[in-house]
Amino acid sequence: MSVDQVNQRKAVDAYVKKHLLPADEGLENAYTNSTKKGLPMIAVSEIQGKFASMLTTIGSARNVLEIGTLGGYSSIWFAQAMKGRGKVTSIEVIPHHRDVAIENLRTAGVQVPEEVDVLLGAALNILPRLAAEIEKREREPFDFVFIDADWDNQWNYFDFGVKLSKGKGSVIYIDNAVRNMLESGIVGDAEREKDAIDLVANVGADDRVDAVVMQTVGSKSYDGFLLAIVK
């Protein structure tokens, strides 16, 4: 692929959105309202949102765990894809973000907490509680885990994702895996961060899963995600 072709990424995204992503007022509001309320514009793109939600449809997911709610944009995608079939449990550490997310979800016609339950707190505090609930059979295990939160804890979140999964065939999806590798100096020319954790190496050595990293290019520039299947 030439540099000139890569420079057309925004035009390609616009064309794809025009033909494959019908306008959705709830999703559009989640973007605009989040911006108006001061949230950072770091949600997944429209195309990424649809792709991730389609994965839940392909796998007939019934219980989705999302780590990092932000404004609820991806939560809406998951809820729409699983309408009448399952539920999303999302974790958000910042109270204002959670409030905006709940507002956006309800504006999009998503029932809170029946269809999406947004839990407030640090994920590494909440995840052990979820594990205990699953062990006591007070909660069903998760068959799809979407991780879009602080990079420093990607490996910890991944490890919990596998532990909280229903087992064989469950999916763990980690966004921004490529940017993390590059910006922390694990791959590329940047100076290696002293405490950088090599997510990809750790996952590759984990015999609980089979995984791959997909590089992506689009309106949000260059990045990529890690996708793992529990064995």
C-alpha positions in Angstrom: 0.0 0.0 0.0 1.4 3.4 -1.0 1.5 6.4 1.3 -1.0 8.1 -1.1 -3.5 5.2 -0.5 -3.1 5.5 3.3 -3.9 9.2 3.0 -7.3 8.3 1.7 -8.3 6.6 5.0 -10.8 9.3 5.9 -12.4 9.2 2.5 -12.7 5.4 2.8 -14.2 5.7 6.3 -16.7 8.3 5.1 -17.8 6.0 2.1 -18.2 3.0 4.4 -20.2 5.0 6.9 -22.5 6.3 4.1 -23.3 2.8 2.9 -23.0 0.5 5.9 -23.8 2.6 8.9 -27.2 4.2 8.8 -27.6 7.4 10.8 -28.5 6.7 14.5 -29.6 9.6 16.6 -28.7 7.8 19.9 -25.1 7.1 18.8 -24.6 10.5 17.3 -25.9 12.1 20.6 -23.4 10.0 22.6 -20.6 11.7 20.6 -21.9 15.2 20.7 -23.2 15.2 24.3 -20.0 13.7 25.6 -18.0 16.5 23.9 -20.4 19.1 25.2 -20.0 17.7 28.8 -16.2 17.8 28.5 -15.3 14.2 28.0 -12.1 13.4 26.0 -12.8 12.4 22.4 -11.2 9.0 22.7 -14.2 6.7 22.1 -13.9 4.1 19.4 -14.8 5.2 15.9 -18.2 4.5 14.3 -16.8 1.7 12.3 -14.9 0.2 15.2 -18.0 0.3 17.3 -20.0 -1.6 14.7 -17.2 -4.1 14.2 -17.0 -4.9 17.9 -20.7 -5.2 18.2 -20.9 -7.5 15.3 -18.4 -9.8 17.1 -20.9 -10.2 19.9 -23.5 -11.1 17.3 -21.3 -13.7 15.6 -20.6 -15.3 18.9 -24.2 -15.0 20.2 -22.8 -13.3 23.3 -25.2 -12.9 26.2 -23.0 -11.3 28.8 -20.6 -8.5 27.8 -18.1 -7.0 30.2 -16.8 -3.6 29.2 -13.8 -2.0 31.1 -13.9 1.7 30.4 -17.3 3.2 29.8 -16.4 6.8 29.0 -19.5 8.3 27.5 -21.2 5.0 26.8 -20.7 5.1 23.0 -19.5 1.5 22.7 -22.0 0.4 25.3 -24.8 1.6 23.1 -23.4 -0.4 20.2 -23.2 -3.6 22.3 -26.7 -3.0 23.8 -28.2 -2.6 20.3 -26.5 -5.7 19.0 -27.7 -7.8 22.0 -31.2 -6.3 22.3 -33.4 -9.0 23.8 -30.6 -11.5 24.1 -28.2 -10.3 26.7 -26.7 -7.6 29.0 -23.7 -5.3 29.2 -21.8 -4.7 32.5 -19.6 -1.7 32.1 -17.1 -0.3 34.6 -16.2 3.5 34.8 -13.9 5.0 37.4 -14.8 8.7 36.9 -18.2 9.7 38.4 -18.9 12.5 35.8 -18.1 10.1 32.9 -20.6 7.5 34.4 -23.3 10.2 34.7 -22.9 11.3 31.1 -22.8 7.7 29.9 -26.1 6.9 31.7 -27.6 10.0 30.2 -26.4 9.0 26.7 -27.6 5.4 27.1 -31.1 6.5 28.1 -31.3 9.0 25.3 -30.4 6.1 22.9 -33.3 4.1 24.3 -31.1 1.7 26.3 -32.5 0.6 29.6 -30.2 1.2 32.6 -29.4 -1.0 34.5 -31.5 -3.7 32.8 -29.7 -3.7 29.5 -26.5 -1.8 30.5 -25.3 -1.6 34.1 -22.6 1.0 34.6 -20.6 0.2 37.8 -18.7 3.1 39.4 -15.2 2.5 40.7 -11.7 1.4 39.8 -11.8 -1.8 37.7 -9.2 -3.6 39.7 -11.5 -3.1 42.8 -14.7 -4.2 41.0 -13.3 -7.1 39.0 -12.6 -9.3 42.1 -16.1 -8.6 43.3 -17.5 -9.8 40.0 -15.3 -12.9 40.2 -16.8 -13.6 43.7 -20.3 -13.2 42.4 -19.6 -15.6 39.5 -18.1 -18.1 41.9 -21.2 -17.9 44.1 -23.4 -18.3 41.0 -25.0 -14.9 41.7 -23.8 -13.7 38.3 -23.3 -15.4 34.9 -19.7 -15.5 33.5 -18.9 -13.3 30.5 -18.6 -14.5 27.0 -17.2 -11.2 25.6 -14.9 -8.8 27.3 -14.1 -5.4 25.8 -11.1 -3.5 27.3 -10.8 0.2 26.5 -9.2 1.7 29.6 -5.9 2.8 31.0 -3.0 1.2 29.2 -0.9 0.5 32.3 -3.4 -2.1 33.4 -4.2 -3.8 30.1 -2.5 -7.0 31.1 -4.3 -7.0 34.5 -7.6 -6.4 32.9 -6.9 -9.2 30.3 -6.0 -11.6 33.1 -9.3 -10.9 34.9 -11.2 -11.1 31.6 -10.0 -14.7 31.1 -10.8 -15.6 34.7 -14.3 -14.0 34.5 -15.1 -15.6 31.1 -17.4 -18.6 30.6 -14.4 -20.5 29.2 -13.8 -22.0 25.8 -14.8 -19.7 22.9 -15.1 -16.5 25.0 -13.6 -13.4 23.4 -11.3 -10.8 24.9 -10.9 -7.6 22.8 -8.3 -5.0 23.8 -8.4 -1.7 22.0 -5.3 0.5 21.4 -2.9 -2.4 21.8 -0.7 -1.2 18.9 -0.5 2.4 20.1 0.4 1.2 23.5 3.3 -0.9 22.1 4.6 2.0 20.1 4.3 4.8 22.6 5.7 2.7 25.5 8.7 1.7 23.3 8.0 -2.0 23.3 8.1 -1.8 19.5 9.5 1.0 17.3 11.8 3.9 17.9 10.4 5.4 21.1 12.5 5.0 24.2 11.4 2.0 26.2 9.4 3.0 29.3 11.0 1.6 32.4 7.9 -0.1 33.8 6.2 -0.9 30.5 4.4 -4.2 30.5 4.6 -6.2 27.2 1.0 -7.1 26.8 1.5 -9.0 23.6 4.4 -11.1 24.9 2.4 -11.9 28.1 -0.6 -13.0 26.1 1.6 -15.0 23.8 2.9 -16.9 26.7 -0.5 -17.5 28.2 -1.7 -21.0 27.3 -5.3 -20.2 28.3 -5.8 -18.3 25.1 -5.1 -18.1 21.4 -4.6 -14.5 20.2 -3.7 -12.1 17.4 -3.1 -8.4 16.9 -4.7 -6.6 14.0 -3.3 -3.3 12.9 -5.9 -0.7 11.8 -5.9 2.5 9.8 -8.9 4.8 9.5 -10.3 8.2 10.5 -8.6 7.8 13.9 -5.2 7.3 12.2 -3.0 4.3 13.0 -3.6 1.8 15.8 -4.7 -1.8 16.3 -6.4 -4.2 18.7 -5.6 -7.5 20.3 -8.2 -10.2 20.0 -8.0 -13.4 22.1 -10.1 -16.5 22.2 -10.2 -18.6 25.4 -9.2 -22.2 24.8 
